[in-house]
Amino acid sequence: MSKYGTIPTSSDGPHPPDSSPLDFISRAKARGASALATRRPWREVADPGALAVPRGLGDAYLRARANLAHFSMNYAIVVLCVVFLSLLWHPFSLIVFLACMVAWVFLYFLRDVPLALFGHTIGDGVVLAVLSALTLILLLLTGATGNILTSLLVGLVLVLLHALLHRPADNIDEEAGRWYTPAPPPPPY
């Protein structure tokens, strides 16, 4: 029986500090694959037959909510690519951006055990807040503030336009409530 495409069970629990670099690489690959598993096929994202203008404000809201939940990983990739491409003309900012990305990968995404500093365990929320603030501060100090903010705005506008214009499939509506529960419609009078 083939085990191709399965995630090894040894990557589920805490790992001893004497684990080899190959173990770390295999755990990183498994986590990366599981994170990218939520990405939708680009053919589905770029389907021109699914584009249509919403019928009203309510329809636009429902579309945006459903598409933002359904294509969230794709949208994150699009925004990161727009920021990356905008930094090509600012090499120092690009180096800082890549260094911050490496820090995010190792300190937040690929960690198997809680982060400990001076014998104290640091929670994921603290790591997230510190990495976010540090990334923002370092990028803004590189002198590309306007470029970064503009590229973030362009990426967010692209995402919002796609979320509004892409007609979601019928099965996407169930996914829209992943992060919150929609309010029921008001009773008729």
C-alpha positions in Angstrom: 0.0 0.0 0.0 1.4 3.4 -1.0 1.7 6.2 1.5 2.3 8.9 -1.1 0.6 12.1 -0.1 0.0 11.1 3.5 1.3 13.1 6.5 3.4 11.0 8.8 2.0 10.5 12.3 5.4 11.3 13.8 4.8 15.0 13.0 1.8 15.3 15.3 3.4 15.7 18.7 6.3 17.5 20.3 9.7 16.5 19.1 12.8 15.9 21.0 15.5 18.6 20.7 17.9 16.0 19.2 15.7 15.4 16.1 17.7 15.6 12.9 17.4 18.4 10.3 15.8 15.9 7.9 13.0 15.4 10.4 12.5 19.2 10.5 12.5 19.4 6.7 9.9 16.6 6.4 7.7 18.2 9.1 8.0 21.6 7.3 7.0 20.0 4.0 4.0 18.3 5.6 2.9 21.5 7.2 3.4 23.5 4.0 1.4 20.9 2.1 -1.4 21.0 4.6 -1.5 24.9 4.5 -1.5 24.9 0.7 -4.3 22.3 0.7 -6.8 25.0 1.4 -5.7 26.8 -1.8 -8.2 26.5 -4.6 -7.2 25.7 -8.1 -6.2 28.8 -10.1 -8.4 27.7 -12.9 -11.4 28.0 -10.6 -10.1 31.5 -9.4 -9.6 32.8 -12.9 -12.8 31.3 -14.5 -14.1 34.1 -16.8 -17.5 32.3 -17.0 -18.0 32.9 -13.2 -17.7 36.7 -13.5 -20.9 38.7 -13.2 -22.0 42.0 -11.7 -23.9 41.5 -8.4 -27.6 42.2 -8.4 -27.5 44.5 -5.4 -25.8 45.4 -2.2 -27.0 42.3 -0.4 -25.9 40.0 -3.3 -22.5 41.8 -3.3 -22.1 41.2 0.5 -23.0 37.5 0.2 -20.6 37.0 -2.7 -17.8 38.8 -1.0 -18.3 36.8 2.2 -18.5 33.5 0.4 -15.5 34.2 -1.9 -13.3 35.6 0.9 -13.8 32.3 2.8 -13.5 30.1 -0.2 -10.4 31.7 -1.8 -8.7 32.9 1.3 -5.4 31.2 0.6 -5.4 32.3 -3.0 -6.1 35.9 -2.0 -3.3 35.8 0.5 -0.9 34.6 -2.2 -2.1 37.4 -4.6 -1.5 40.1 -2.0 1.9 38.7 -1.1 2.9 38.5 -4.8 1.8 42.1 -5.4 3.9 43.3 -2.4 6.8 41.2 -3.5 6.7 42.5 -7.1 6.4 46.1 -5.9 9.6 45.6 -3.8 11.7 44.6 -6.8 12.6 48.2 -7.3 13.6 48.5 -3.7 16.3 45.8 -3.2 17.0 46.6 0.5 13.3 46.4 1.3 13.0 43.2 -0.6 15.9 41.7 1.5 14.1 42.8 4.7 10.8 41.4 3.4 12.4 38.0 2.6 14.2 38.0 6.0 10.8 38.7 7.7 9.2 35.9 5.7 11.9 33.5 6.9 11.3 34.6 10.5 7.5 34.1 10.0 8.1 30.6 8.6 10.4 29.4 11.3 8.9 31.2 14.4 5.2 30.9 13.5 4.2 28.5 10.8 6.7 25.6 11.2 6.9 25.5 15.0 5.9 22.2 16.5 6.4 23.1 20.1 5.6 26.3 22.0 8.3 29.0 21.8 10.2 29.4 25.0 12.3 32.4 26.0 14.3 32.4 29.2 12.3 29.5 30.5 8.9 31.1 29.9 6.5 29.8 27.3 5.4 32.4 24.8 1.9 32.0 23.4 1.0 32.1 19.7 -0.9 35.4 20.0 2.2 37.1 21.4 4.4 35.6 18.6 1.9 36.7 16.0 1.7 40.3 17.4 5.5 40.7 17.8 6.2 39.3 14.3 3.5 41.5 12.8 4.8 44.6 14.5 8.4 43.8 13.7 7.7 43.2 10.1 5.7 46.4 9.7 8.3 48.5 11.5 11.2 47.0 9.6 9.6 47.5 6.2 8.5 51.0 7.0 12.1 51.9 8.1 13.5 50.8 4.8 12.1 53.9 3.1 9.6 52.2 0.9 6.6 53.1 3.0 4.6 54.6 0.2 5.4 51.7 -2.1 4.4 49.1 0.5 1.2 50.8 1.4 0.3 51.3 -2.2 1.0 47.7 -3.1 -1.1 46.5 -0.1 -3.9 48.7 -1.3 -3.6 47.5 -4.9 -3.6 43.8 -3.7 -6.6 44.4 -1.4 -8.5 46.2 -4.3 -7.8 43.2 -6.6 -9.0 40.8 -4.0 -12.1 42.7 -3.2 -13.0 43.2 -7.0 -12.6 39.5 -7.5 -14.6 38.6 -4.4 -17.4 40.9 -5.6 -17.5 39.9 -9.3 -16.9 36.1 -9.0 -20.2 34.3 -8.8 -19.7 31.6 -6.1 -20.8 28.1 -6.7 -23.8 26.8 -4.7 -21.6 24.7 -2.4 -19.5 27.7 -1.3 -22.2 29.2 0.9 -21.6 26.6 3.6 -18.0 27.7 3.8 -18.9 31.4 4.4 -19.8 30.7 8.0 -16.4 29.1 8.9 -15.1 32.1 10.8 -18.5 33.5 12.1 -22.1 32.6 12.1 -24.3 34.6 9.8 -27.3 36.3 11.4 -30.7 34.9 10.4 -32.9 37.0 8.2 -35.4 39.2 10.0 -38.9 37.9 10.4 -41.5 39.1 7.9 -43.9 41.8 9.2 
